[in-house]
Amino acid sequence: MALNVDLSVILPRVLIVSRRAVRKNKFVDFVGEYHLDLIVTYGAAPVIVPRVNGVYMLLDSFEPIHGVLLCEGEDIDPSLYEAETSGLSADEIEEIRRLHASDTAIDKEKDSIELRLAKLCLERNIPYLGICRGSQVLNVACGGTLYQDIGKELSRKLPENQRVVHVDYDNYDGHRHVVKVVENTPLQYWFKDSLEEGKMDILVNSYHHQGVKRLAQRFVPMAFAPDGLIEGFYDPDAYNPEEGKFIMGLQFHPERMRPPDSEEFDYPGCTSAYQEFVKSVIAYQKKLNGSALKLNKEMEKKRRIIVQSFSVAGSGSGVQESEVAEFLEWNTAVSNSIQQENRLKQMGANYIHIEKLKLNQGRERLARKVMGKMSVEQLSQLVSLYHMMAQICSQVLCNTHKIIKKRERESATWESNP
């Protein structure tokens, strides 16, 4: 039975990966509420992806994905971006860990989840907004590299007047530093009313000790700090919010650029990144729904053929309609149980949980009862039905395989040409 749902009234889904912290001696997952509030304000539904073991293998369960927003978190595993070229000594790395203890604890599970989501967005042109760590994830996903520590690798090589304080642990929200906006970029358009005549400077909030070292080739810078660090970038070939295109990273925090206990932002353009991102998410959802409706019409034709074939097989056999319906429900339950069992196995579920998903013995007897009342001719028709279903499945699997291979080739191309 087709679901009677108006896709146009369902809010688009924006995936946001949580960050892990310890509270009352236990791990808790959280996402900054500023991000959630802005996503909801502009018309999308934030869906929090928990950073727990195994979730990176289950991202298909979060479909449909209309947008991805990645934000704060610990340092990305240095092995993912050729960190051996940093030239930092073991003593220097240990000092960095002491100075930035809250950020240097590598979370490989979060890395796996977020890099997979970033690459999924790049493969399928799903709108992506990266804030702070999220911008670094985007750059690394496309073959770019990071400074393991700005102070050790960049600041100490510069004269005092060019050095920038990118993090102030005693004044998280109140800290500001200057960035120069690049002309003819979305950032200039968003902040144009706040730029002084002849100048391209704005004050931004930031909280990071790492940053983009080598920008991936596909991206264009949108802002620089006085020390030369890239504070924002985007893909100009994947930026058109009205058409559902948005791939962007901001190293600074526009959502935090507001006075204490105030809803007013430092600049009117502070919320533009979120507004334009959600605009692209809504447009992407519409495109996706249009494609889904076409596919649904084709699948509905095939479904009717299957239902008709099953009705013929059951007619005149003494099988009650309710028994046929329950038999169909049993088949669906089997499929869902197998999928759920596999997911639980991937998550490391114990034996008891898996056993609860085994086939219901009563329904299996019912299935045998239904078939036992059918004539040889009706059973032959049933075999033909399942043969046709197998052909449909083969066609779908073949098309899926082609799509996967295409994505793998594209991904390999991106990685070889960062």
C-alpha positions in Angstrom: 0.0 0.0 0.0 1.5 3.3 -1.0 2.0 5.9 1.7 -0.3 8.9 1.4 2.3 11.5 2.3 2.7 14.9 0.8 6.5 15.2 0.5 6.3 19.0 -0.1 5.3 19.6 3.6 8.1 17.5 5.1 11.0 19.6 6.3 14.3 18.8 4.7 16.8 16.9 7.0 20.2 18.3 7.9 22.5 15.8 9.5 24.8 17.1 12.4 27.3 14.8 14.1 27.5 15.1 17.9 30.6 15.7 19.9 31.4 13.5 22.9 32.1 14.8 26.4 32.2 13.4 30.0 29.4 14.4 32.4 29.0 12.7 35.8 31.7 10.2 34.9 29.8 9.1 31.7 30.0 10.0 28.1 27.3 12.2 26.7 26.8 13.4 23.1 25.9 17.0 22.4 25.6 19.7 19.6 25.8 23.4 20.2 22.3 24.8 20.3 23.2 27.9 18.3 23.6 25.7 15.2 20.3 23.8 15.8 18.4 27.0 16.4 19.6 28.6 13.1 18.8 25.5 11.1 15.3 25.3 12.5 14.8 29.1 12.1 15.4 28.9 8.4 13.2 25.9 7.7 15.0 22.6 8.1 15.0 19.8 10.6 18.3 19.0 12.3 19.0 15.3 12.7 21.7 14.5 15.2 24.0 11.6 14.3 25.4 10.2 17.5 29.1 9.7 17.6 29.0 6.1 18.8 30.9 3.0 17.7 29.8 1.6 14.4 27.5 4.5 13.3 29.8 5.3 10.3 28.7 1.9 8.9 25.0 2.8 9.3 24.7 6.1 7.6 22.3 4.7 5.0 19.8 4.5 7.9 19.8 8.3 8.1 18.5 8.7 4.5 17.1 10.8 3.0 20.0 13.3 3.6 19.2 16.8 2.3 22.2 18.6 3.9 25.1 18.1 6.2 26.4 20.6 8.8 29.6 19.7 10.6 30.9 21.9 13.4 33.0 21.7 16.5 35.1 18.8 17.8 38.6 17.5 18.6 41.6 17.6 16.3 41.4 15.4 13.2 43.7 12.4 13.3 47.0 13.8 11.8 47.6 10.6 9.9 44.7 11.6 7.6 46.5 14.6 6.1 50.3 13.8 5.9 51.1 15.3 9.2 54.7 14.0 9.0 55.6 17.0 6.9 54.9 19.4 9.8 58.5 19.0 11.1 57.3 19.2 14.8 59.4 17.4 17.3 58.1 14.9 19.9 58.6 17.6 22.6 56.7 20.2 20.6 53.8 17.8 20.0 53.7 17.1 23.8 53.7 20.8 24.5 50.8 21.3 22.1 48.8 18.6 23.9 49.4 20.3 27.2 48.4 23.8 25.8 45.3 22.5 24.0 44.3 19.5 26.2 40.6 19.8 25.4 41.1 19.6 21.7 44.0 17.2 21.1 42.3 14.0 22.2 41.8 12.3 18.8 38.3 10.9 18.2 38.7 8.4 15.3 35.1 7.4 15.4 34.0 11.0 14.8 36.6 11.3 12.1 35.2 8.2 10.3 31.6 9.4 10.5 32.3 13.0 9.4 34.8 12.1 6.6 32.3 9.6 5.2 29.5 12.2 5.3 31.7 14.8 3.7 32.7 12.5 0.8 29.0 11.5 0.4 28.1 15.2 0.0 30.9 15.6 -2.6 29.8 12.5 -4.5 26.1 13.4 -4.6 26.3 17.2 -4.5 24.5 17.3 -1.2 24.7 20.8 0.4 27.5 20.9 3.0 28.4 23.6 5.5 31.5 23.2 7.7 32.1 25.4 10.7 35.5 25.3 12.5 36.5 21.6 12.5 33.8 21.0 9.9 35.8 23.2 7.4 38.9 21.2 8.2 37.1 17.9 7.6 36.0 19.2 4.2 39.5 20.2 3.2 41.0 16.9 4.3 38.2 15.0 2.5 39.3 16.7 -0.7 43.0 16.0 -0.2 44.0 19.3 1.5 46.3 19.4 4.6 46.2 21.2 8.0 48.6 22.9 10.4 48.9 20.6 13.4 49.4 23.8 15.4 49.2 27.3 14.1 51.4 28.7 16.8 54.3 26.2 16.3 54.1 26.0 12.5 52.9 29.5 11.4 52.9 32.2 14.0 56.5 31.8 15.3 57.8 32.4 11.7 56.1 35.8 11.5 56.9 39.2 12.9 54.9 40.1 16.0 52.6 42.5 14.2 51.4 39.7 11.9 50.7 37.1 14.5 47.0 36.3 15.3 45.5 34.9 18.4 43.0 32.3 17.1 41.9 31.0 20.5 41.3 32.5 23.9 40.4 29.9 26.5 39.4 32.6 29.0 37.1 34.5 26.6 35.6 31.9 24.3 32.6 33.9 23.0 34.0 37.4 23.3 37.3 36.8 21.5 37.6 38.5 18.1 40.3 38.9 15.5 40.4 40.6 12.0 39.9 38.8 8.7 40.1 40.3 5.3 37.2 39.3 3.0 38.0 38.3 -0.6 36.1 40.2 -3.3 33.5 38.5 -5.4 32.8 35.7 -3.0 29.6 34.8 -1.1 31.3 36.2 2.1 31.6 39.6 0.5 28.0 39.6 -0.6 26.8 38.6 2.9 28.8 41.3 4.7 28.9 44.0 2.1 26.7 46.4 4.2 29.1 46.1 7.1 32.3 46.7 5.2 33.8 50.2 5.5 34.4 52.0 2.3 37.7 50.9 0.7 38.1 48.2 3.3 37.3 44.5 3.4 37.9 43.8 7.1 35.5 42.3 9.6 36.0 41.0 13.2 35.3 37.3 13.7 35.1 34.9 16.6 37.3 31.9 16.4 38.3 29.0 18.7 41.0 26.8 17.1 44.7 26.0 17.2 44.7 24.2 13.8 43.7 25.4 10.3 44.1 24.9 6.6 47.7 24.6 5.5 47.3 23.5 1.9 43.8 24.2 0.5 42.4 21.5 -1.8 42.5 22.5 -5.4 38.7 22.6 -5.9 38.2 25.4 -3.4 38.6 29.2 -3.5 39.5 31.2 -0.4 36.9 33.7 0.9 38.8 35.3 3.8 42.3 35.5 5.3 43.6 36.3 8.8 46.6 38.8 9.0 48.9 35.8 9.5 47.8 34.4 6.1 45.6 31.6 7.5 42.5 30.9 5.3 39.4 31.6 7.4 36.8 30.6 4.8 36.6 28.9 1.4 34.0 27.4 -1.0 33.6 25.5 -4.2 32.4 28.1 -6.9 31.3 25.2 -9.2 29.1 23.8 -6.4 27.6 27.1 -5.1 24.1 28.1 -6.2 21.7 27.9 -3.3 18.6 28.4 -5.5 19.6 25.2 -7.3 20.5 23.2 -4.2 24.3 23.6 -4.5 26.4 24.6 -1.5 29.8 23.3 -0.5 31.5 25.7 2.0 33.8 25.8 5.0 34.2 28.6 7.5 37.0 28.4 10.1 35.4 31.2 12.2 32.2 31.0 14.2 29.5 33.3 12.8 26.9 31.8 15.0 28.8 33.0 18.1 29.4 36.6 16.9 26.9 38.2 19.3 27.2 40.1 22.6 26.6 38.2 25.8 22.9 37.5 26.6 21.8 39.1 23.3 20.1 37.8 20.2 21.6 40.6 18.1 24.6 39.6 16.0 27.7 41.7 15.4 26.8 42.0 11.7 23.6 41.3 9.8 25.6 38.9 7.6 26.5 36.6 10.5 23.4 34.4 9.8 23.7 34.4 6.0 25.8 31.2 5.8 23.0 29.3 7.6 20.2 31.0 5.7 21.8 30.3 2.3 22.8 26.8 3.4 19.2 25.9 4.4 17.9 27.6 1.2 20.1 25.1 -0.8 18.9 22.2 1.4 15.3 23.0 0.6 16.1 23.2 -3.1 18.0 20.0 -3.0 15.0 18.3 -1.3 12.7 19.4 -4.0 15.0 18.0 -6.7 15.3 14.8 -4.8 11.5 14.5 -4.3 11.0 15.1 -8.0 13.3 12.2 -8.9 11.6 10.1 -6.2 8.1 10.7 -7.6 9.2 9.5 -11.1 10.8 6.4 -9.5 7.7 5.8 -7.4 5.4 5.8 -10.5 7.6 3.1 -12.1 7.7 1.0 -8.9 4.0 1.4 -8.5 3.5 -0.2 -11.9 5.7 -3.2 -10.9 3.9 -3.4 -7.5 0.6 -3.8 -9.2 1.9 -6.6 -11.4 3.1 -8.4 -8.3 -0.1 -7.9 -6.4 -2.2 -9.1 -9.4 0.0 -12.2 -9.8 -0.3 -13.0 -6.1 -4.1 -12.5 -6.2 -4.3 -15.0 -9.1 -2.2 -17.5 -7.2 -4.5 -17.3 -4.2 -7.9 -17.3 -6.0 -10.1 -20.3 -5.7 -7.7 -22.1 -3.3 -9.7 -21.6 -0.1 -7.1 -19.3 1.3 -8.6 -16.4 3.2 -7.6 -12.8 2.1 -6.5 -12.1 5.6 -4.1 -15.1 5.4 -2.6 -13.8 2.2 -2.2 -10.3 3.7 -0.5 -11.8 6.8 1.7 -13.9 4.5 2.8 -10.7 2.7 3.4 -8.9 6.0 5.5 -11.9 7.1 7.7 -11.6 4.0 8.2 -7.9 4.8 9.0 -8.7 8.4 11.6 -11.3 7.3 13.3 -8.7 5.1 13.3 -6.0 7.8 14.5 -8.5 10.5 17.4 -9.5 8.4 18.4 -5.9 7.8 18.0 -5.1 11.4 20.0 -8.2 12.5 22.9 -7.2 10.2 22.9 -3.7 11.6 23.0 -5.0 15.2 25.8 -7.3 14.3 27.7 -4.4 12.9 27.0 -2.5 16.1 28.3 -5.5 18.2 24.9 -6.5 19.6 24.9 -9.5 21.9 23.3 -12.8 21.2 20.1 -12.2 23.1 19.2 -9.1 21.0 19.9 -10.9 17.7 17.8 -13.9 18.8 14.8 -11.6 19.3 14.9 -10.9 15.6 14.7 -14.5 14.5 11.6 -15.6 12.4 8.4 -16.0 14.3 7.6 -19.7 14.2 3.8 -19.1 14.1 4.1 -17.0 10.9 6.3 -19.6 9.3 3.6 -22.2 9.9 1.0 -19.8 8.4 3.1 -19.4 5.3 3.3 -23.2 4.9 -0.5 -23.4 5.5 -1.2 -20.9 2.7 1.0 -22.7 0.2 -0.3 -26.1 1.3 -3.9 -25.1 0.1 -2.7 -24.0 -3.3 -3.0 -26.2 -6.4 0.0 -27.1 -8.5 -1.0 -24.5 -11.1 -1.3 -21.8 -8.4 2.0 -22.7 -7.0 3.5 -22.5 -10.5 2.1 -19.0 -10.8 3.6 -18.2 -7.4 7.0 -19.4 -8.6 6.6 -17.2 -11.7 5.8 -14.3 -9.4 8.9 -14.7 -7.4 10.9 -15.2 -10.6 9.7 -11.9 -11.8 10.5 -10.3 -8.5 14.0 -11.8 -8.7 14.4 -10.1 -12.1 13.3 -6.8 -10.8 15.8 -7.1 -7.9 18.6 -8.0 -10.3 17.9 -4.9 -12.4 17.9 -2.7 -9.3 21.1 -4.3 -8.0 22.8 -3.9 -11.4 21.9 -0.2 -11.5 23.0 0.2 -7.9 26.3 -1.5 -8.7 26.9 0.9 -11.7 26.2 3.9 -9.5 28.6 2.7 -6.8 31.4 2.1 -9.4 30.8 5.5 -10.9 31.1 7.1 -7.4 34.2 5.1 -6.6 35.8 6.4 -9.9 34.9 10.0 -9.1 36.2 9.7 -5.6 39.5 8.2 -6.9 39.8 11.1 -9.3 39.2 13.7 -6.5 41.8 12.0 -4.3 44.4 11.8 -7.0 43.8 15.4 -8.0 43.4 17.3 -4.7 
